[in-house]
Amino acid sequence: MPVNNFQRFMDNTEDNIQEIINKSGNSFHTKVILSLREKEWNVLISPYYSDNATGKAREIDIVAEKLYEMKSLGVATAYIKIQLLIECKYTKDEKKKDTVFWFDSMSSNKVKKHIQKISPLKEDYLNGNEHHYLLLEEAAKLFESTKENYENEDYYKAIDQVLKAYVYFNTINLNLDDQNKTGPPVHTIKYPVIISNNFNRLHGISISGGKHYRLMDNFVLDLQYAYTDREGKYKNDYFIIDFVSFEKLQKYISDIEKNEIEKLKYILSLPI
């Protein structure tokens, strides 16, 4: 191959490779991974699992976990492991890429029962801001995107993927770092999370009507979800999914640490 043709071939190859990198959602995926690692979270990248209903192989973008030590009189009495099952959602900040979420009030009793189901926090300790779910009065119930794009389908896919992974891994002791094999008990709390690169094209409106508004803060979507468990049994349960903007990922983690972790430090230090 003549030198000029070879150089042209190499230039085109380099351009093609860079185009793949620039257009890939994996760039945002890796950005989330690095941000979590920077804050000393253990990260498992794109683990595969078998769908309970179909037996097909599926993946979740990230499983991240962090261990928190609970002490009484300077002695470790228990550990809390926060595990995040994460789908990364990259949205282009372009015209006609908008998505609207309809919000309605959350049932306080339903939320508290859900918290008791997924964590050691029991009803006697759920009177205020002891959990980041309790900081919110409303949850997204519905959503719709402009017809010219596929964001609507992508959000359905992200919700379905994160819930399928949550259901599958919820009954599995997925240990990312082999810490604490013996010693005080480990209480694992798992959260399904969708992390978006930004909320620039996300909007909210109340189900009761009124003016729509830009979504600026992290929010949740709650829903009833019918599924098949690992034993092949049909179930229909209540779930809450955190929607987190990448720029407020550390605030999301801080809210968990300031609320449920601090409360659990107190509860788990109490004498039995």
C-alpha positions in Angstrom: 0.0 0.0 0.0 1.5 3.4 -1.0 2.5 5.6 2.0 -0.1 8.3 1.3 -2.9 5.7 1.1 -1.7 4.0 4.3 -1.6 7.3 6.1 -5.1 8.1 4.9 -6.3 4.6 6.0 -4.8 5.2 9.5 -6.3 8.7 9.7 -9.7 7.3 8.8 -9.4 4.5 11.3 -8.4 6.9 14.1 -11.4 9.1 13.2 -13.7 6.1 13.3 -12.4 5.0 16.7 -12.7 8.5 18.1 -16.3 8.8 16.8 -17.2 5.5 18.5 -15.8 6.8 21.8 -17.4 10.2 21.5 -20.9 8.8 20.7 -20.8 5.9 23.1 -22.8 6.0 26.4 -19.9 4.2 27.9 -18.1 7.5 28.4 -20.7 8.5 30.9 -20.8 5.0 32.3 -17.0 5.3 33.1 -17.5 8.8 34.5 -19.9 7.5 37.1 -17.6 4.6 37.9 -14.6 6.9 38.5 -16.8 9.3 40.7 -17.9 6.4 42.9 -14.3 5.0 43.2 -13.1 8.5 44.1 -15.4 8.4 47.2 -14.1 4.9 48.1 -17.1 2.8 46.8 -16.4 -0.7 45.6 -17.6 -1.0 42.0 -18.6 -4.0 39.9 -18.9 -3.1 36.2 -21.8 -4.4 34.1 -22.4 -7.8 35.9 -24.6 -10.2 33.9 -27.4 -12.2 35.4 -30.2 -14.6 34.3 -33.6 -13.0 34.0 -36.0 -14.8 36.3 -38.9 -14.7 33.9 -37.2 -15.5 30.6 -33.9 -17.1 31.5 -32.1 -14.6 29.2 -28.8 -13.0 30.1 -29.1 -9.4 31.1 -26.8 -6.8 32.6 -27.0 -3.9 35.0 -24.6 -1.0 34.4 -23.0 -0.8 37.8 -23.3 -2.4 41.3 -21.6 -0.2 43.9 -21.3 -0.8 47.6 -19.8 0.8 50.7 -19.4 -0.6 54.2 -20.1 1.5 57.2 -19.0 0.4 60.7 -21.3 0.8 63.7 -19.5 1.1 67.1 -20.6 1.0 70.7 -18.0 2.1 73.3 -15.3 1.9 70.6 -16.1 -1.7 69.6 -17.7 -2.7 66.2 -21.2 -4.0 66.8 -22.4 -4.3 63.2 -21.9 -3.1 59.7 -24.2 -1.4 57.3 -23.6 -2.2 53.6 -25.2 0.2 51.2 -25.5 -1.3 47.7 -26.6 0.7 44.7 -27.9 -1.1 41.6 -27.3 1.5 38.9 -28.5 2.1 35.4 -26.7 5.0 33.6 -28.9 7.2 31.4 -27.2 9.5 28.9 -29.5 12.2 27.5 -28.4 14.6 24.7 -29.1 18.2 25.5 -30.9 18.9 22.3 -34.2 20.4 21.2 -37.1 17.9 21.0 -35.4 15.7 23.5 -37.6 16.7 26.5 -39.2 14.3 28.9 -42.0 15.3 31.3 -42.7 13.4 34.6 -46.1 13.7 36.3 -45.9 13.8 40.2 -48.3 12.9 42.9 -48.1 12.5 46.7 -46.5 9.5 48.1 -48.3 7.3 50.6 -46.5 7.7 53.9 -47.6 4.3 55.2 -46.5 2.6 52.0 -43.1 4.3 52.0 -42.5 3.4 55.7 -43.5 -0.3 55.1 -41.1 -0.4 52.2 -38.3 1.1 54.3 -38.9 -1.5 57.0 -38.8 -4.3 54.3 -35.5 -3.3 52.9 -33.6 -2.1 56.0 -33.2 -2.6 59.8 -35.2 0.7 60.3 -38.4 -0.2 62.0 -41.7 1.7 62.5 -40.8 3.1 66.0 -37.8 5.0 64.5 -39.6 6.4 61.4 -41.0 9.6 62.6 -39.2 12.3 60.5 -36.1 12.4 58.3 -34.6 9.0 59.2 -34.5 8.0 55.5 -33.9 9.8 52.3 -37.2 8.6 50.9 -39.0 10.4 53.8 -37.4 13.8 52.7 -39.8 13.8 49.7 -43.5 14.4 49.6 -44.1 13.5 46.0 -42.9 10.8 43.5 -43.1 10.6 39.8 -45.9 8.3 38.6 -46.0 8.8 34.8 -43.7 10.1 32.1 -43.8 11.0 28.4 -41.2 12.2 25.8 -41.6 14.1 22.6 -42.6 11.8 19.8 -39.6 12.6 17.6 -37.1 10.7 19.9 -36.8 7.5 21.7 -36.2 8.9 25.3 -39.6 7.5 26.4 -38.6 4.0 25.3 -35.1 4.4 26.9 -36.6 5.4 30.3 -38.9 2.4 30.2 -35.9 0.2 29.4 -33.8 1.8 32.3 -36.7 1.3 34.8 -37.2 -2.3 33.7 -33.5 -3.1 33.7 -32.9 -1.7 37.2 -35.9 -3.4 38.7 -35.1 -6.8 37.1 -31.6 -6.5 38.5 -32.9 -5.4 41.9 -35.3 -8.4 42.1 -32.5 -10.8 41.1 -29.7 -9.5 43.3 -32.0 -8.8 46.3 -31.8 -12.4 47.4 -28.1 -12.8 46.7 -25.3 -11.9 49.0 -23.2 -10.1 46.4 -19.9 -9.3 48.2 -17.7 -7.1 46.1 -14.6 -7.0 48.3 -14.6 -10.0 50.7 -14.7 -7.7 53.7 -16.0 -8.9 57.1 -16.3 -12.6 56.4 -16.5 -13.1 60.2 -17.3 -10.9 63.1 -20.3 -8.5 63.7 -23.3 -8.9 61.4 -23.7 -7.1 58.1 -27.0 -5.4 57.3 -27.3 -4.9 53.6 -29.6 -2.2 52.1 -30.0 -2.2 48.3 -31.3 0.7 46.3 -32.3 0.8 42.6 -30.9 4.0 41.0 -31.0 5.6 37.6 -28.2 8.2 37.2 -28.6 10.7 34.4 -25.8 12.8 32.9 -28.0 15.9 33.5 -31.6 16.9 34.0 -31.5 19.7 31.4 -34.3 18.2 29.4 -36.4 16.8 32.3 -39.6 18.6 33.5 -42.1 18.0 36.1 -45.8 18.7 36.5 -48.4 17.9 39.2 -51.0 15.3 38.4 -53.5 17.8 39.9 -52.5 20.3 37.2 -50.7 23.6 37.2 -47.6 25.0 35.5 -44.8 22.6 34.5 -41.3 23.2 35.8 -37.7 22.2 35.2 -36.5 19.3 37.4 -33.5 20.6 39.3 -33.1 18.1 42.2 -32.9 14.4 42.6 -36.3 12.7 42.7 -38.0 9.3 43.0 -40.4 7.3 40.9 -42.6 4.8 42.8 -44.6 2.0 41.2 -46.2 -1.4 41.6 -44.1 -4.0 39.7 -45.3 -7.5 38.8 -42.5 -10.0 38.3 -41.4 -13.6 38.7 -39.0 -14.3 41.6 -36.0 -16.8 41.4 -38.3 -19.6 42.6 -40.7 -19.0 39.7 -43.4 -17.5 41.9 -45.5 -14.5 40.7 -45.2 -11.4 42.8 -46.5 -7.8 42.7 -44.7 -5.4 45.0 -44.2 -1.7 45.6 -40.8 -0.3 44.6 -39.1 3.1 44.8 -36.4 4.1 42.2 -34.0 7.0 42.8 -33.5 9.3 39.8 -30.1 11.1 40.3 -28.4 13.8 38.3 -24.7 13.1 38.0 -23.9 16.6 39.3 -25.8 15.8 42.4 -24.6 12.2 42.9 -22.5 13.2 45.9 -25.5 15.0 47.5 -27.5 11.8 47.0 -24.8 9.8 48.8 -24.6 12.4 51.5 -28.3 12.3 52.1 -28.1 8.5 52.7 -25.2 9.0 55.1 -26.8 11.8 57.0 -30.1 10.2 57.3 -30.4 6.4 57.4 -26.7 5.7 58.2 -26.7 8.1 61.2 -30.0 6.7 62.5 -28.8 3.1 62.1 -25.6 3.9 64.0 -27.8 4.8 66.9 -30.3 1.9 66.6 -27.6 -0.8 66.1 -25.6 0.5 69.1 -28.5 0.0 71.5 -28.3 -3.1 73.8 -30.6 -5.9 72.7 
